[in-house]
């Protein structure tokens, strides 16, 4: 849940987790230290949550607004059935905060809000149960819940509240962490576990203490799932930060005891469909609970297509219960692999960066046995191929290719997998011819025959092949390379534009196959000579931890334009960039610039909070960095030589302790060309 007065506290979670946890049986993981203890096994042994819970929670879409009510909840249950989500495995319809009145009754019992729930919670539970679904509810392991209205929490009322929930027919309890009065977390959550057990009703217990006291180390016999992080927000930076915190905890997850990186934001509008597919893919490969956080009454077909992808859901719900582990991670290119009950591996090729990148691994690296050929199933395209062992793709910015791979003697009945590739980022100056080279590479054990490739761009653009676009055959490991000339019309505004590379081919048996690579070209303007303020220049792309990057103001955190004058150590700056870790701002410098300068630090608007580190990159090389800075430190001058760089990146990391209050300023930032 997101609560204005607790947001920054709740983001201060587990911080930088030990890289030593990145390991898994049977996978070729990076050379890191082993975890301090063996993976835990649950002792609840009650047969619940043997796969990660799937369902809905209203908070991310409605918060405490009046639209959260009985009608909405019952409408969600109706949609679960009508849209096939129930058939796909979604089961729980969960209420979050604000369902109760602010005060208990004379007997100390919780009272449902009669305006929101005029027929009471039991009536809603009965309605949901009649649909073959289950109902969840929310309270906090404190004197009050997290909302500022001060709804009653469960601390000191555990047995009474648990019995009320059971009497109402509740099947799932989310137990938050606000207003906990400093009582030991394990004690608070264990008491509610015992209270739920005493009711005799099976109730899935979701521990929501934000990962503050590492529940993965102690809660396997307390709850069925535990939050590992602070709250998620509907933006790329938040999702990415939480993903990175949850990935190392794979040894602690399994049937009946799951790491919970918070609810899904898919469909809420703050990310692109590509980013939402990555969100859903990575939560599934991490065996995370899949709790829909968008209002399904308003959801688009694209949202339902993501949430209802049964092949991806099957990865999350695999009975073996393994959480995917990191095989490799470098330069924003992630390979994460998950062992499946049938011996196959699901592999995510995840591109954290803002431009398309090739990401590659092998069947051996992800833990598969040696074989002549492997069957490779693309879980988003729903198509099967054969591969000789290479698992690779050019992955769009912020995208994920999710495949399931197995040694299979019948794999050769499928056409060969091909990889579509690009040589370099496509930066286009209007009316200027830009060269581009594409590749079609055969990854299969069999050849790709009668290969043909096309490249299409926006209306009005000229896209012309200047080398062959066809090949009679492309053998295993070989490529068809095609050179193109791409020209945007004069006057094309700066920004990103979509292009699509398509290849069609046949297998040796004559089966038709095709592959598609969508990517973006950036129309750029050569920088002017002299010195310019970066806050006044167009950027290529931005990512930001919370809210948008702000020009010439601080970050502010949420909506565009909510920042304040950039202030570092009491000094106010008229120019600069206000960001929030983790942040990345890219500028096109066209090999024509020499220097970037700025004063950097944590903005005064966060008081004593916040730790960040600043970096400047020239193309793929880090050319300046500050080390960790805190709000107590004065502004630090930074200068970077960017001579000859085509792209300059301004990066802010979280300083190694999570992104709580990490409002960072590039004050007086200037580019000299």
C-alpha positions, 0 to 999 in steps of 0.5 A: 500500500502507498500512504503519504505519511509512511512512504519514505519510511516504508521504502527503507527496506533491505538495501543492498543484499549480499551478492552471495545469494545469487546461486541455485542448484544446477545453474551456472551462476556467477562466482559468488559466496554461498548463502549463510544458511541452507534454503529454508523449508516451511514448517506450517505444513498446512497445504496452503499456497503450494504455488504463489497466490494469484488474484487481485488487490485494489490498492494500486488502482484505487488507494483509499478513494470512494470508488473502492467499495462493495460494487467494485469488489463484486465486479472484479469477481465477475470479471475474473469469471467473464474474462477467463482469469479464474480459468487462468488461475487467479483465485483471490479477490483481496480488499486493502486498507480503508474497508473499516470504520476508524473505530471499533464497536463497544465490544472491540470488534471491527466494523465494516464501513457501511457506505463502502460495504452496506451489506457487510464483509460476509455478504461480499465473501459469500458473493465471491465464494459463489463465483468459485473464488476466495476473499482476502482482507487487510489489517496491520500488525500495529495499533492502526493501519497505514492510512492517515485516517487511522483505521484500527490495526490488529495489535492486541486484538489478534485473536478477536480479529482473526475470529471475525475474519474467519466468521466472515469467510475470509481466505487470505490476510494481508498483515501490514507493519504500520504503527507497530509500537516497536514490538518485535516483528517476529512476535507480532506476526507469530501472534497473528499466525497463532490466532489464525490457526486457532480459528480452524479456518484455512487462511493464507497469511501474507506478511507485509513488514516490507523486508525490514527485519529480513522475514525470509530468514525467519518467517517460513513457519509464520506466513505463506509469503512475505514482502521483501521490499517497500511499496511498488509504484507504477513506474519503471524505476520502482519496478526495477529497484524492487526486482533487483532487491528480490532476485538474490532471495531465491534460496528462501522461496518454495512451496508454501513460503514465497518471497513477495516483491509486491503487487502487479502494476500491469495496466495502471498506465505508468509504464509501456506495454513492453515494460509491463510484459517485463514486469509480468515476466520477471515476477513470474520467473521469480515465483512471485505472487501475482496479485493484479493491481489495476482496475479490471473494469477499465483494463484494455485488451493489451492488459488482459493479454498480459495478465492472461498469458497462460504460458507465462503463468505456468512458469510462476505456478510450476509445482517445483516452486523454484525461484529463478536465479541470476545467471549473468548480469552486465551492462543492463543485460540480465539472464535469469533462469528457473528450473521447472518440474519437468526438467526444462528451464525457463530463461528470461533475457531482460534488458534493463537499458534504454536501447536495444541490446543483444543478450545471450546465454547457453543451454549449459549455462542455465543448467540443461544437460548436453544434447544435440538439439533443444526445443525452445518455446517463446512464451510471448509469441507462443511459437516453438523452435529448435536451437543447437544450444545458444539462447539469445535475442536482441531485446528491445529497450526495457523488454524481456524475451521469455523462453522455455528450453528443454533437451528434446530429441523431437526438437528438430521437427520445429524450425530453427530459432533465428536471432534478429540483430542490429549493429549499434543504436540508431541515431538519426539527424533529420534529412541526413542519411543514416547507415544501419546494418541488420543481421539474421542469424541461425541459432538452430541445429538445422539451416534456415532456408529461403530467408527474406528480410524487410525493414519498415519505418514511420510514414514519410521515412525512406528506408532502402536496402543497399545490400541483399535482403535474401539468402537461399540458406543460412546455415547454423551459426551463420548470418544474413547481413543487410545494409540499409540507408535510413532517412527521416524527412527534413523537419522531423521533430526530435524523439523516438520513432518505431521501426520493425525488422522482419525475417521470414524463412523455411525449415528444411522440411518446408515449414514456414517461420518468421521473426520480428524485432521492433525497435526505436530510432531516435531523431536527434539534433547536433548540439550547438557550439559553446556551453549550454545548460543540460536542463535546457537541452533535449534528452534522448531518454530518461529513467527515474526512481520516482516521478519524472526527471525535472528540468531546472527544479528538484525532483519533488517525487510524484507528479510532473512539475512538483519540484522546488528550486534546486537547493544543495546545502542551502545554496539555490541553483536556477539551472540543472536536473532534479532526479530520483535514484535510480536515474539515467538521463541520456543526451546526444552529443554527436562526437562534437562535445568535450566536457560536462560539469555540474555541482551534485548532491542530495537536494535539501527538500529531503532533510537529513535523508538520502544517499546517492552516487553520481556517474557520467558515462561517455558511450560505454565508458564511465568517465566520472564518479563521485562515490556515495554522497549524503544530505549532510555533505555539501555540493560536490563539483564533478567534471567529465571529459566526453570528447568524441562521445556520441551519447553521454549518460548522467547516472545516479545510483542509490548509494547501496542502501535502497532508494528511500528519499534519494532526491538527487540534483545535477545542479548547474549542469553544463555541456561544452561543445 
